[in-house]
Amino acid sequence: MTTLAAPVSTSATPASVSASRTSEAQTTAITGCHLHATDVFCIDGHGDEVVVSLTGTPTSPLPAQYTDCHAHGSESYCVDPEGNDVLVLNTTEAGHDDAEDQGHTDEASEGEVNCHFHAGVEHCVAAGESESSTEAAATCDAPPTRDYNVGLRVGSIFIILATSGLAVFFPLFLHKLPFGKINGTIFTMIKQFGTGIIISTAFVHLYTHAYLMFTNNCLTGIDYEATTSAVVMAGLFVAFLVEYSGYRYVISKEQKKDHCHHTTGASGGNEEGLTMGADTKNIQGNTASSSPLQDISHSHAPANFNPNTLLAVGVMEAGILFHSVLLGLTLVVAPDSSSNTSGYYKTLLAVIVFHQFFEGLALGARIALLTNSSLHFGIWSKMLMAVAFTLITPLGMAIGIGVLNEFNGNDQSTVLTIGVLDALSAGVLLWVGVVDMWGRDWAVSGGEMVEAGFGKVTVGLLSLILGMVLMSVLGKWA
C-alpha cells in the first residue's frame, strides 16, 4: 500500500500529468487524475501513480483530484466531489505492473494491444483485460490508424483470384474427361465433400459470424435474443420460395409447350424429343426426378430436365456470392499483426485461400453436373457461373483496399449490414446444403446415394464428413 506523504497544497495537477515522481507531495489529496483505457490513475504524495477503484464505468468529466484521503485499517480511501469514499490502490494491488504503467499511454494511443477480431472485423477494447471481460468495455470509436502493407494486399487479390478460379473450373474440366468409372468415383468424392463444405460454411462460418455481429455491444437497440436465428430463418425461406416459384414457372412453361406440340402435331416436336433424349445420356443419376412435385401425374416437365437442380445451384451460388464480398472486404481490412499474433494477415490469408478452394470445389462440382435443357442452359452459362465465383471475392478485396483507412468495424451500420448479410447467406446455404444437396442425394427417391453400392456409400460418407470437419476447423481463424 502506498503511504500518503507529507503536507502541502492540495491544488490539482493538470490531467495530463505523467507517471513520474513530482517534487510536491500531498497528504490529504491525490491529484492529476486521468484515464488509461477504463482505469482511473492519480498521483500520490510520492509522485507515484495510484489507481482509484470505482464501481462501474468512470463518469465524465473525471474529477482532477480526490480529497480528504484517510485510512480504514490497512486500506486507503479518498473522497470524490459527491462526498463518496473511493478505494485507492497502488498499481501492484490493482493488477498493473510497472511495465504496463510505463507503457499504457503509448499502448492506448497506438491501439494495438486494445484490439481483437470477431469474424474478421476489428473491435478495440480496454488494455490489459481478457477477451470475455473486454466486451463490456469495448469502444465503438473507429480503430486506430494502422500501417497496412498495401502491396501485400494487392498481391493477395491475385492469389485469391487464382485459387478461386482453379477450384471452381477444375470439376468442369474433369467432367469432360473420358474416364468413366474413375471419373464417377472422383465426382462422388468432390460432390459429397462439397456438401459438407457448404453445410459447415452455413453453420460454423456464417451463422456464428452473424451471431457475433448481432451481439456486438456497439449495435444498440436490438434486444430480441433470437435475432440471428430469425434472420437465418428468413434466408432459408427466401431460398425455398425462389426454388419453388421457379419450379412452378418452368413446369407451367413446359405444359404450354407440350400442349402446343400436341395440337399442331409438328414433326419438330419429335426431333426435339430425340435431341433431348440424346442429351439424357450425359445426365448423372442424381439429376433424375427427385422432387415430390415431379411425381405428380399432371406435371409435364421433360424427363431430362430437373429444374430444382438448376435452381438449387443458382440459389447456392447467390448465397456464396453474398458472403464472398464480405469475406474479401474483411480480409483486406485486417491488420498485418494483431495484439497477440505477429503476421496475423498472412495467417488469415492462408486460411481464406483454403476456404476459397474448398468452396470453389463444392460449387464447381454442382455446376459441372447441370445438363442442357429447353432453357438453353449450356457450357457458356456454366462458364459464366464459374467466372462470377472467381471474381467476387477479389472484388470484395478491391473494395476493402479502397476503404482501408476509413473502415470501422465498430460502426453500427457496418455491424448491422454484416450481420444481416451473413445471416441471410447462412439461411440460403442451409436450405441448399441440407435439402438440395444432402437430402436429395441421400434421402430422396432417385438420389445418387439412395441405392448406391457399399463402396460408393462409404466413399461418399467419408467425403461428406471430411468436408464438414475441414471447414469447421478453418472456422477457428476465419
PEWO-V792545 format. One record per residue. RES is the residue in one letter. PHI is phi in radians with two decimals (* if undefined). NEAR is the number of other ideal C-beta (glycine too) atoms within 8 Angstrom. D_FIRST is the distance of its C-alpha to the first C-alpha in Angstrom with 2 decimals. Layout:
RES:PHI:NEAR:D_FIRST  RES:PHI:NEAR:D_FIRST
//
This chain:
M:*:8:0.00  T:-1.36:10:3.79  T:-1.54:6:6.33  L:-1.34:11:9.44  A:-1.67:9:12.30  A:-1.05:6:15.99  P:-1.20:5:18.59  V:-2.72:9:20.59  S:-1.12:5:22.32  T:-1.74:10:20.79  S:-1.09:5:23.22  A:-1.33:8:22.20  T:-1.42:11:21.88  P:-0.95:7:24.26  A:-1.13:9:23.13  S:-1.56:5:24.03  V:-1.02:10:21.52  S:-1.48:4:20.35  A:-1.49:8:16.99  S:-1.31:5:17.92  R:-1.14:6:16.69  T:-1.97:9:18.63  S:-1.42:4:20.45  E:-1.81:6:19.60  A:-2.23:11:16.42  Q:-2.28:16:15.77  T:-1.82:11:14.58  T:-1.92:9:15.90  A:-2.64:12:15.65  I:-1.97:16:14.19  T:-2.24:14:17.27  G:1.09:13:19.14  C:-1.25:14:18.30  H:-2.74:11:20.18  L:-1.74:9:20.79  H:-2.13:9:20.62  A:1.04:12:22.84  T:-1.96:7:21.60  D:-1.72:10:17.88  V:-1.69:11:16.86  F:-1.94:12:14.96  C:-2.33:15:14.45  I:-1.93:13:13.80  D:-1.60:15:11.40  G:-1.16:11:12.71  H:-1.60:9:12.32  G:1.44:10:14.14  D:-1.58:11:11.57  E:-1.34:10:11.82  V:-2.15:14:9.54  V:-1.93:14:11.11  V:-1.59:15:12.74  S:-1.48:8:13.55  L:-2.01:7:17.24  T:-1.60:2:20.01  G:1.52:4:22.81  T:-1.39:5:23.74  P:-1.00:9:22.56  T:-1.42:5:25.39  S:-2.14:4:27.41  P:-1.37:4:27.36  L:-1.37:11:23.61  P:-1.06:8:22.40  A:-1.32:10:21.69  Q:-2.70:13:19.01  Y:-2.14:14:17.21  T:-1.93:9:17.81  D:0.91:7:17.37  C:-1.21:15:13.56  H:-2.70:7:12.72  A:-1.95:7:10.76  H:-2.15:6:12.23  G:1.13:4:11.38  S:-1.62:4:7.81  E:-1.90:8:7.49  S:-1.87:12:7.96  Y:-2.30:12:11.36  C:-2.26:15:13.92  V:-1.99:11:17.64  D:-1.48:10:19.78  P:-1.02:4:23.40  E:-1.58:4:24.81  G:1.55:5:22.84  N:-1.65:6:20.66  D:-1.28:7:17.03  V:-2.20:12:14.78  L:-1.37:9:11.37  V:-1.98:16:8.86  L:-2.11:11:6.68  N:-1.38:10:5.93  T:-1.16:14:9.21  T:-1.16:7:8.78  E:-1.12:8:7.71  A:-1.45:10:10.50  G:1.52:5:12.84  H:-2.02:11:13.57  D:-1.45:7:14.02  D:-1.08:6:14.85  A:-1.12:6:18.50  E:-1.20:11:18.27  D:-1.08:11:16.41  Q:-1.23:7:19.19  G:-1.92:8:21.88  H:-1.22:13:21.26  T:-1.16:7:23.18  D:-1.15:7:26.12  E:-1.11:12:26.03  A:-1.12:11:26.16  S:-1.29:7:29.07  E:-1.37:8:30.94  G:1.40:11:30.40  E:-1.07:10:31.13  V:-1.42:9:28.09  N:-1.75:13:28.22  C:-2.15:15:31.74  H:-2.47:10:33.58  F:-2.24:11:37.16  H:-2.15:10:39.03  A:0.99:11:42.76  G:1.40:12:42.70  V:-1.87:12:41.15  E:-1.44:12:37.88  H:-2.27:13:34.99  C:-1.80:12:31.85  V:-2.37:13:28.52  A:-1.16:10:24.78  A:-1.23:12:23.37  G:1.32:9:21.43  E:-1.92:9:22.80  S:-1.40:5:25.39  E:-0.99:6:29.02  S:-1.22:5:29.02  S:-1.46:8:26.04  T:-1.39:12:27.03  E:-1.02:9:30.32  A:-1.20:6:28.86  A:-1.80:12:27.14  A:-1.11:13:30.25  T:-1.67:8:31.43  C:-1.74:8:35.16  D:-1.23:7:35.56  A:-1.09:6:37.75  P:-1.05:11:36.20  P:-1.11:10:35.45  T:-1.15:3:38.50  R:-2.10:7:39.09  D:-1.60:4:41.42  Y:-1.56:9:43.93  N:-1.44:8:46.49  V:-1.13:8:49.47  G:-1.04:6:51.99  L:-1.10:10:50.52  R:-1.24:15:50.71  V:-1.12:9:54.30  G:-1.09:8:55.19  S:-1.12:12:53.56  I:-1.02:12:56.07  F:-1.27:9:58.92  I:-1.13:10:57.23  I:-1.16:15:56.86  L:-1.04:11:60.36  A:-1.15:8:61.93  T:-1.10:12:60.07  S:-1.09:16:60.96  G:-1.12:11:64.58  L:-1.04:10:65.08  A:-1.17:14:63.72  V:-1.37:16:65.64  F:-1.49:11:68.94  F:-0.98:11:69.03  P:-1.11:14:70.23  L:-1.15:14:72.83  F:-1.31:8:74.43  L:-1.07:12:74.06  H:-1.13:10:75.95  K:-1.55:5:78.96  L:-1.34:7:79.29  P:-1.52:4:82.25  F:-2.06:6:80.53  G:0.64:6:81.33  K:-1.11:6:79.56  I:-1.09:7:76.88  N:-1.06:12:76.10  G:-1.11:8:75.94  T:-1.14:10:73.48  I:-1.08:9:71.21  F:-1.18:15:71.35  T:-1.06:13:70.48  M:-1.09:11:67.38  I:-1.13:15:66.37  K:-1.07:17:67.10  Q:-1.26:16:65.17  F:-1.04:15:62.29  G:-1.12:16:62.27  T:-1.06:15:62.25  G:-1.08:17:59.08  I:-1.08:16:57.56  I:-1.13:15:58.39  I:-1.14:16:57.10  S:-1.17:16:53.79  T:-1.02:14:53.49  A:-1.12:15:53.97  F:-1.39:11:51.48  V:-1.35:10:48.77  H:-1.54:15:48.76  L:-1.31:14:50.05  Y:-1.05:14:49.19  T:-1.12:11:45.61  H:-1.11:13:45.14  A:-1.08:17:46.60  Y:-1.07:9:44.23  L:-1.10:10:41.21  M:-1.22:16:42.65  F:-1.25:13:43.38  T:-1.78:7:39.91  N:-1.16:13:38.18  N:-1.13:7:35.76  C:-1.38:11:37.41  L:-1.73:13:40.70  T:-1.77:5:40.74  G:1.55:4:43.50  I:-1.96:7:44.42  D:-1.80:4:43.48  Y:-1.37:6:46.26  E:-1.14:4:44.78  A:-1.70:6:48.05  T:-0.99:9:48.49  T:-1.03:13:48.50  S:-1.09:7:51.00  A:-1.14:9:53.17  V:-1.22:15:53.49  V:-1.05:15:54.18  M:-1.09:9:56.87  A:-1.10:11:58.32  G:-1.10:17:58.60  L:-1.10:12:60.29  F:-1.18:9:62.75  V:-1.05:11:63.56  A:-1.06:15:64.37  F:-1.05:10:66.62  L:-1.12:8:68.33  V:-1.12:10:69.09  E:-1.12:14:70.60  Y:-1.14:8:72.58  S:-1.13:8:73.93  G:-1.11:10:74.81  Y:-1.10:13:76.60  R:-1.09:8:78.65  Y:-1.13:8:79.58  V:-1.13:12:80.82  I:-1.07:13:82.77  S:-1.09:8:84.41  K:-1.13:8:85.37  E:-1.20:13:86.85  Q:-1.13:10:88.79  K:-1.16:8:90.40  K:-1.12:9:91.29  D:-1.06:9:92.73  H:-1.09:8:94.81  C:-1.11:8:96.09  H:-1.16:10:97.19  H:-1.19:7:98.99  T:-1.32:6:100.90  T:-1.52:7:101.98  G:1.11:7:102.67  A:-1.13:6:101.68  S:-1.20:6:102.01  G:-1.01:6:98.85  G:-1.12:10:96.97  N:-1.15:7:98.29  E:-1.11:8:97.41  E:-1.11:8:93.86  G:-1.09:8:93.66  L:-1.14:8:94.81  T:-1.11:8:92.28  M:-1.18:13:89.48  G:-1.12:8:90.70  A:-1.15:7:90.45  D:-1.09:11:86.88  T:-1.07:10:86.12  K:-1.09:5:86.57  N:-1.57:5:83.34  I:-1.47:10:81.25  Q:-1.29:7:78.66  G:-1.01:7:78.83  N:-1.28:13:75.80  T:-1.54:10:77.62  A:-1.19:8:80.10  S:-0.99:8:80.05  S:-2.28:12:76.76  S:-1.78:10:76.16  P:-0.95:5:77.58  L:-1.11:8:78.92  Q:-1.32:11:81.05  D:-1.54:8:82.86  I:-1.19:7:84.25  S:-1.12:4:88.00  H:-1.50:4:88.25  S:-1.44:10:85.90  H:-2.09:7:87.85  A:-1.19:10:85.23  P:-1.03:8:86.67  A:-1.09:7:86.02  N:-1.60:11:84.36  F:-2.09:14:81.84  N:-1.93:12:78.64  P:-1.07:11:77.08  N:-1.08:13:74.00  T:-1.14:12:73.30  L:-1.08:13:73.72  L:-1.13:12:71.68  A:-1.08:14:68.97  V:-1.16:13:68.49  G:-1.10:9:68.49  V:-1.16:15:65.85  M:-1.06:17:63.77  E:-1.13:13:63.94  A:-1.05:9:62.97  G:-1.11:15:59.79  I:-1.17:14:58.98  L:-1.12:11:59.67  F:-0.98:12:57.37  H:-1.40:14:54.32  S:-1.21:12:55.32  V:-1.06:13:54.95  L:-1.15:12:51.35  L:-1.05:14:50.80  G:-1.14:18:51.98  L:-1.14:14:50.01  T:-1.22:14:46.63  L:-1.13:15:47.24  V:-1.17:13:47.75  V:-1.40:12:44.75  A:-1.17:12:42.36  P:-1.32:10:40.45  D:-1.08:10:41.23  S:-2.43:9:37.82  S:-1.83:11:35.19  S:-1.10:8:31.43  N:-2.20:3:31.96  T:-2.45:8:35.61  S:-1.38:4:37.35  G:1.20:8:40.97  Y:-1.03:13:40.36  Y:-1.10:13:43.55  K:-1.13:8:45.72  T:-1.11:10:44.54  L:-1.12:13:45.24  L:-1.08:11:48.59  A:-1.05:8:49.64  V:-1.14:11:48.86  I:-1.17:13:50.86  V:-1.04:11:53.75  F:-1.11:10:54.04  H:-0.99:13:53.66  Q:-1.14:13:56.50  F:-1.12:12:58.68  F:-1.12:16:58.45  E:-1.18:13:58.94  G:-1.10:17:61.84  L:-1.05:16:63.57  A:-1.06:15:63.22  L:-1.25:17:64.75  G:-1.05:17:67.35  A:-1.10:13:68.72  R:-1.29:14:69.37  I:-1.12:15:70.91  A:-1.05:12:73.17  L:-1.53:13:74.66  L:-1.18:11:75.68  T:-1.94:13:79.48  N:-1.09:6:81.94  S:-2.60:10:83.11  S:-1.18:8:85.21  L:-1.53:7:82.23  H:1.03:7:82.91  F:-1.55:10:79.51  G:-2.18:7:80.07  I:-1.10:5:78.52  W:-1.23:6:77.58  S:-1.15:10:75.69  K:-1.10:13:73.75  M:-1.07:9:73.04  L:-1.09:8:71.79  M:-1.12:13:69.33  A:-1.17:15:68.09  V:-1.13:8:67.73  A:-1.04:10:65.71  F:-1.14:16:63.13  T:-1.06:13:63.15  L:-1.59:10:62.38  I:-1.20:13:60.01  T:-1.20:14:56.69  P:-1.00:14:57.38  L:-1.09:10:58.16  G:-1.07:16:54.74  M:-1.15:16:53.19  A:-1.10:10:55.23  I:-1.09:11:53.97  G:-1.07:16:50.39  I:-1.12:12:50.95  G:-1.15:6:52.38  V:-2.00:10:49.26  L:-0.95:12:46.78  N:-1.70:6:44.53  E:-1.94:5:45.09  F:-1.17:10:44.53  N:-2.15:9:41.64  G:-1.21:12:41.07  N:-1.72:16:38.90  D:-1.16:10:41.70  Q:-1.01:9:43.05  S:-1.15:6:46.66  T:-1.15:12:45.91  V:-1.05:15:44.01  L:-1.15:10:46.78  T:-1.08:8:49.59  I:-1.10:15:48.26  G:-1.07:15:47.59  V:-1.15:10:51.10  L:-1.15:11:52.93  D:-1.12:16:51.12  A:-1.18:17:51.80  L:-1.10:15:55.45  S:-1.09:15:55.97  A:-1.06:15:54.50  G:-1.11:18:57.02  V:-1.07:17:59.89  L:-1.25:16:59.12  L:-1.13:15:58.64  W:-1.08:15:62.14  V:-1.11:15:63.64  G:-1.18:15:61.83  V:-1.45:9:62.33  V:-1.51:10:65.67  D:-1.28:13:67.58  M:-1.75:17:66.46  W:-1.16:12:65.23  G:-1.11:10:67.35  R:-1.20:14:70.50  D:-1.33:14:70.56  W:-1.94:9:69.77  A:-2.26:7:70.66  V:-1.93:11:73.41  S:-0.93:5:77.08  G:1.65:9:78.21  G:-1.17:12:74.78  E:-1.00:10:74.69  M:-1.72:10:72.84  V:-1.08:10:74.43  E:-2.06:2:77.41  A:-1.23:8:76.24  G:-1.24:5:76.75  F:-1.03:5:74.17  G:-1.10:6:73.42  K:-1.16:11:72.85  V:-1.10:10:70.71  T:-1.10:8:68.55  V:-1.05:12:68.13  G:-1.12:15:67.38  L:-1.17:9:64.86  L:-1.11:8:62.93  S:-1.15:15:62.95  L:-1.05:13:61.68  I:-1.12:9:58.75  L:-1.07:10:57.97  G:-1.07:18:57.84  M:-1.08:12:55.42  V:-1.15:10:53.13  L:-1.08:13:53.07  M:-1.21:16:52.40  S:-1.21:9:49.68  V:-1.11:7:47.94  L:-1.09:13:48.06  G:-1.11:11:46.25  K:-1.17:4:42.98  W:-1.92:7:43.08  A:-2.50:10:45.30
//
